Amino acid sequence: MSKTGTKTSRGEQVQQRRAELLAAAKQVVLERGLSHTRVADVAEATNVSGGLIHYHFATKDVLLTEMLRSEAEQDIEKARRLAGGPGSAVERLDRVMREFVPAARNDQTWVLWIDAWGAGLRDEPLRHISEELDEAWRDMVEMVITDGVASAEFECDDPKGAADRISALLDGLGLRVTLRRPGVNRKQMIEYARISAEKELGLTPGTLAKASEH
């Protein structure tokens, strides 16, 4: 029975079980890392047999790939909501950039994707998933910039190039924050990203900071 008291179908039960296993796999990966995660670890975390996990996911690689794809899809949907949400292009761009920034030095999303980037050097399916996520975020930045040019909020002859440069800066700074490198924290990262974006888009210094106050 579901929480509403209605009987769930077999298909719904399977989807629910798969979602539970994917959530457990994510937590295990965050604790142990992709390369050290075993099916037995996920089975222990969910108190089920390894056989049940293999019923839903043929191999460990399939399980981890599906987990990362599910996480990527959620992140991409979040980016689309932020980029296409209410407000001016200036407000939307600042909102997208602030979401891009790690929430803390142990931001689980960043920890997960840094691990996936490393694993993707030797694992083509994982590389494709992380590339799709990177491209989606970059596309959202480009879309907002294009909208801002159309509304005369931004001055930019190359929205795609500007989006590439802004996204690359955010990636690099995000790595430094998450890996606890000295010299930059979340507040500074947001400041650096705003300064770069304002120069790219012909904005007066401080424009993006003011937008976050709305």
C-alpha positions in Angstrom: 0.0 0.0 0.0 1.2 3.5 -0.7 1.2 6.4 1.8 -2.2 7.5 0.5 -3.7 4.0 1.2 -4.0 3.0 -2.5 -2.6 -0.3 -3.6 0.7 0.0 -5.6 1.2 -1.9 -8.8 4.1 -4.3 -9.3 5.8 -1.8 -11.6 5.5 0.9 -8.9 7.0 -1.4 -6.3 9.9 -2.2 -8.6 10.6 1.5 -9.3 10.4 2.2 -5.6 12.9 -0.6 -4.8 15.3 0.6 -7.5 15.1 4.2 -6.2 15.9 2.9 -2.7 18.9 0.9 -4.0 20.2 3.9 -6.0 19.9 6.2 -2.9 21.8 3.6 -0.8 24.5 3.3 -3.5 24.9 7.1 -3.5 25.5 7.1 0.2 27.9 4.2 0.1 29.9 5.9 -2.7 30.1 9.1 -0.7 31.5 7.1 2.2 33.8 4.7 0.3 34.3 6.2 -3.2 33.3 4.8 -6.5 36.4 2.5 -6.8 35.9 1.0 -3.4 32.2 0.5 -3.4 31.0 -3.2 -3.6 27.5 -4.6 -4.1 27.9 -6.2 -0.7 28.3 -2.7 0.8 25.0 -1.5 -0.8 23.3 -4.7 0.3 24.4 -4.2 3.9 23.3 -0.6 3.8 19.8 -1.6 2.7 19.6 -4.9 4.6 18.9 -6.9 1.5 20.7 -9.7 -0.3 23.3 -9.1 -3.0 21.0 -11.3 -5.2 18.2 -8.8 -4.9 20.5 -6.0 -6.0 21.6 -8.1 -9.0 18.0 -8.8 -9.8 17.5 -5.0 -10.4 21.0 -4.2 -11.6 23.0 -6.8 -13.5 26.4 -5.7 -12.3 28.0 -3.3 -9.9 29.0 -1.1 -12.9 25.4 -0.9 -14.0 24.2 0.0 -10.5 26.8 2.8 -10.1 26.2 4.1 -13.7 22.4 4.2 -13.1 23.0 6.0 -9.8 25.1 8.7 -11.4 22.7 9.1 -14.3 19.8 9.5 -11.8 21.8 12.2 -9.9 22.7 13.9 -13.2 19.1 14.1 -14.3 18.1 15.6 -11.0 20.9 18.2 -11.2 20.0 19.1 -14.8 16.3 19.5 -14.0 17.3 21.8 -11.1 19.5 23.9 -13.5 16.5 24.2 -15.9 14.2 25.4 -13.2 16.7 28.0 -12.0 17.6 29.2 -15.5 14.0 29.4 -16.7 12.5 30.7 -13.5 11.1 34.2 -12.8 13.1 37.4 -12.7 15.4 39.3 -15.0 18.3 37.7 -16.8 20.6 39.3 -14.3 18.7 37.7 -11.4 18.5 34.4 -13.1 22.2 34.3 -14.0 23.2 35.1 -10.4 20.8 32.4 -9.2 22.3 29.8 -11.5 25.9 30.7 -10.5 25.2 30.6 -6.8 23.6 27.2 -7.2 26.7 26.0 -9.0 28.9 26.9 -6.0 29.5 24.2 -3.4 27.3 24.8 -0.4 30.2 23.8 1.9 33.6 22.2 1.8 31.9 18.8 2.1 29.1 19.5 -0.4 28.0 15.9 -1.2 27.0 16.8 -4.8 30.5 18.1 -5.6 32.2 15.2 -3.7 30.2 12.8 -5.8 31.0 14.4 -9.2 34.7 15.0 -8.4 34.8 11.2 -7.8 32.9 10.6 -11.1 35.2 12.9 -13.1 38.2 10.9 -11.9 36.6 7.6 -12.6 35.5 8.8 -16.0 39.1 9.0 -17.1 39.0 5.2 -17.6 35.3 4.5 -17.7 33.5 5.7 -20.9 29.9 5.5 -19.6 30.8 7.5 -16.5 32.6 10.0 -18.6 29.6 10.5 -20.8 27.3 11.1 -17.8 29.5 13.7 -16.3 30.0 15.3 -19.7 26.2 15.5 -20.1 25.9 17.2 -16.8 28.6 19.7 -17.5 27.1 20.5 -20.9 23.6 21.0 -19.4 24.9 23.5 -16.8 26.9 25.3 -19.5 23.8 25.4 -21.8 21.7 26.9 -19.0 24.3 29.6 -18.5 24.4 30.3 -22.2 20.6 30.4 -22.4 20.3 33.0 -19.7 23.1 35.1 -21.3 21.3 34.9 -24.7 18.1 36.0 -23.0 20.0 38.9 -21.4 21.4 40.0 -24.7 18.0 39.9 -26.3 16.6 42.0 -23.4 19.5 44.5 -23.6 20.6 43.6 -20.0 23.9 42.1 -21.3 26.4 43.1 -23.9 28.0 40.0 -25.3 28.9 39.0 -28.9 29.6 35.4 -28.0 27.2 33.9 -25.4 28.5 30.4 -25.9 32.1 31.4 -25.3 31.1 33.5 -22.3 29.2 30.6 -20.8 32.2 28.3 -21.4 34.5 30.7 -19.6 32.2 31.3 -16.7 31.4 27.6 -16.2 35.1 26.7 -16.4 35.9 29.3 -13.7 33.1 27.9 -11.5 34.4 24.3 -12.0 37.9 25.3 -11.1 36.9 27.3 -8.0 34.4 24.6 -7.0 37.2 22.0 -7.0 39.4 24.2 -4.8 36.6 24.8 -2.3 35.6 21.1 -2.1 39.1 19.8 -1.9 39.8 22.4 0.8 42.6 24.1 -1.0 43.7 27.3 0.8 42.9 30.7 -0.6 39.3 30.5 -1.5 36.0 29.8 0.2 32.3 29.9 -0.9 31.9 33.6 -0.4 35.0 34.4 -2.3 34.1 32.0 -5.1 30.7 33.7 -5.6 32.5 37.1 -5.6 35.1 35.9 -8.2 32.4 34.4 -10.4 30.4 37.6 -10.3 33.4 39.8 -11.2 34.2 37.5 -14.2 30.6 37.4 -15.4 30.2 41.2 -15.1 33.3 41.7 -17.2 32.1 39.2 -19.8 28.7 40.8 -20.1 29.4 44.5 -19.9 27.8 44.9 -16.4 28.6 47.6 -13.9 30.6 46.1 -11.0 28.2 45.0 -8.2 25.2 44.4 -10.5 25.0 40.7 -9.8 25.4 41.1 -6.0 22.5 43.6 -6.0 20.4 41.1 -8.0 20.7 38.5 -5.2 19.0 40.9 -2.8 15.8 40.8 -4.7 
